[in-house]
Structures are given as structure tokens and as C-alpha cells.
Amino acid sequence: MMTTEQLAAALFDFLDDTKDGVISRGEFVSLAECLLHEKGFNFSSNIFNKFDANHDNAISREELIELFLYIYL
């Protein structure tokens, strides 16, 4: 069974389409629209901003893992 950290890392690898080490706003917006069936930049942007802890306009592996640990622990 995977740990929460391993699950978050696997999810990150899946979401990072360009394999540049971050989840861009564009990659995230596409995911949010697909999963939530919600169109609109503002909706997706608000969610993205909650994940992007250091506000560098990208979600790092560490930010995603930290968020997962916060939610699931």
C-alpha cells in the first residue's frame, strides 16, 4: 500500500505533462476542468492559488505533497 507522500508524488508525476518539475497553471486548469466539470479561469485559478503556497505561479512537488499531508493527516 502506498503512503500518502508516495501517492502525492505519483499524482504529481502524472499531472506534470511537460515533465519540467512543476505543475503549471495551464496543466492545473485543464485538470480542474476535467475533474470538476467546471469551466472558467477564475474558478480554477482560485483553487490553483491555494495549492501554490509560495505564489510562484507553479505547484512544486513539495507543495503538492505538503498539501496532501495537511489534508490526509
N, C-alpha and C positions, 0 to 999 in steps of 0.2 A: 504494500500500500504506500502511496506517495505521501510525503509530508506536505503541509501547507506551503512551505517555501519551495519545494520541488514542483508543486502544482503551479504556483505563480510563475516560476522560471519557465516551465513548459508553455504556459499560456503566453508569456512574453515572446518566446521564440516563435510561436505560431502567429502572433499579431504583427511582429516586426517584418513586414513584407519585403522591405528593401535590405534587410539584414545589416543595417547601419548602427545597430546597438541602441536605438531609441524607437519609441512608438511616436510617430509624428501626429500632428493634429489631423491631417488628412487620413492616415491609417485608422485613427481612433474614430473619426466621424463616420467613416464607412462601416466600421464595426457596430457603432451605436445605432445607426440607421437600420442595419440588417437585424440586429438582435431585438431592438425595441420597436421596430416598425414606426419609427418617429423621424419625420423629415424636419429639417430646419437646423440651420447652423447654430442659432442661439441655444437650443436645447442641448445639442451635442457639445457645444463649446463650454457650457456651464458644467457638464459632467467632466469634461477633459480638464478644466481648471482645478477641480477637486483632486484629480489624480496627480497633476503636475505640481508637486509640493514646492519646488524651487522656482517655479514660474519661468522656466527657460524655453517654453513652447515645445517641450518634448517630454515624454514619460520614459524615464530610465528604468532599467531592470530593478534597481534598488527601490525606486519609488513604487513600482507595482508590487514588489514583494512586501514592502512596508505596509502598503495599504491592505493587502491580503491578510497579513498578520494582525493588523488592527481590527479588521472585520471578523476574522475567524477565531481569534483568541480572546 
